[in-house]
């Protein structure tokens, strides 16, 4: 049977067919749907871990215990998980193990566009790079085989366009394999220095074997056409090359990209007149090919910034371009993403944006949008969990410099569980008077509503213990904690006044569900159903734009008549606009 | 046959995903190789969204570049001009006469651009459709997306594919009838 699947769906299918027993991940675009699509398979234990390091370590545990295991993350997630990942390069596996790194060239949803192929080389683990969904499925199965045969972790390196593009996949059957027996083996799994010294020698020998495999495997295949132009390419860039050169060039398509098949590359290079190495992002292959003494054309012509497409490849290498329609592009007004109508974060940022002499350190999630127009209530965003620790460091320096600037750290519930807890421990331990705000919207919202340790459910739908943030915060040693509803403006203001007046670190937890969340029974009990929507009485409205300045997408300030209007299809009745209107022109209807 | 490129653009929440799903399923059943690409993530929060569908004998790249689309279907009026450079000069623009103001417009900073449809009509073969009005007459504005699918199918001469059975497979039972009506209305409108 043939199905049209995204790369992520195909990875999940591949995991099923490959007999994977255990999978763990933390959500992150563009990798999130891999675990979501593994979850329905009852043959696989599939879990959301609190962060990527925990996910990788859990998968390593499962692998040592004899299971075929899988872990998946976005590219920057591997930074978080780098520690166990590198050591895994030395130990190898018991059951087969694959790690999926989903890179984001073009930064559609990321803070950088690091090329994680370098990670495979640095950690000395094998790597495959699928170019379409069929290859995604096939390569999971192949990677598990390679992992067990060569006793190595295999990294599957994907990119956004591979993860989120649909193409045709042939569906197969699951091969059920028994979980391998576990045998205590300290010379393999107990990485004390003496063991590590020996294992480094072992891994170097494995790499020699893997390079031999790389030269032999049909994961690296040659397609002979005209020999004037030869193209070496991998991943989605191969598809772009194929699109541009068609049958007028010969191809060496690299599917197994670490270690590279240097013998095969040499033979291919000898046969063609001009050799192009076409890669998205960095010259990972090109550098190694040049180091082997082979001349080629690559990054001197093809940009290493942003994602490629067929036109960029064509323009870079052939200098030709397709005709386009000539028009004034500036007519289109920007359409930046915004906090949704009814988003509880809006109430929080509306109040925070009024504070003077503050530095606001932000974090990664929907609430990052609080730093954009019109709220502009954020100074920094660096990485998951950084808000709390950066506020700590900054506060120390302002104090040392006799500057009384207040520091507010803003972090979401899932991000707090991910890597905010240890940062808050630092605030307590090293005593910085910061205000940490944990925006608890009862779900991991940005990536599309995944469960987390605070929501009461697991990835596979089982009930789970609800981890209480206030209890954690107190246990870490924070003495001043308040939990409030951020959509109640008075309560929000009071909480900020209270926190700013303290001489010790404090935590404000804003607890209210995401406006798009499907309420659980517990949510309904705690927050009740939202009823009615807000309406502007345009007779009373004075056109001051106070409601529009909340940035709610349901509110439209009508230029022509200088009055506000609320789109009834979008409004969810959160009542924030009612509370900011100075003349009470907005009321609740339909209650 | 030469590979055909379809570009669907709109605003997060307008239902481009269902349309591309129906479309790609139909093209696959008709025996074409199909690739489809869309961007998730930040776009869900009211941002500009785009979906690309490519079909033919053998499709390599899942995405297109500027000047590559045979047809641009814009679910929202202003989005058509944002994405126009992707359309071939001899391609077709299908524009929904439906304005969704973006954040800078909502806040009263900038006015919604005027004359978008006229400007595009001067440059390229343009079909204008008021899918909101059509879907409202059918009794459910949520099927606006499938009205636009109908217009797309007609414009690309894909009417031979059994779209009704695909809609039956992909849409919940109680919405099948209205979606089929929407599809037909869209075909008639262009």
Interface residues (C-beta under 8 A of the other chain):
Chain A: X2 X4 X29 X30 X108 X109 X132 X160 X161 X164 X165 X166 X167 X168 X236 X239 X240 X242 X243 X309 X310 X311 X312 X314 X321 X322 X323 X324 X325 X326 X327 X328 X329 X331 X332 X333 X334 X335 X336 X337 X338 X339 X340 X366 X369 X373 X374 X446 X447 X448 X545 X548 X549 X551 X553 X555 X556 X557 X558 X559
Chain B: X11 X12 X24 X25 X28 X33 X34 X35 X36 X37 X38 X39 X40 X41 X42 X43 X44 X45 X46 X47 X48 X59 X60 X61 X62 X63 X64 X65 X66 X67 X68 X78 X79 X81 X82 X84 X85 X87 X88 X89 X101 X102 X103 X104 X105 X106 X107 X108 X110 X111 X112 X113 X116 X119 X120 X123 X124
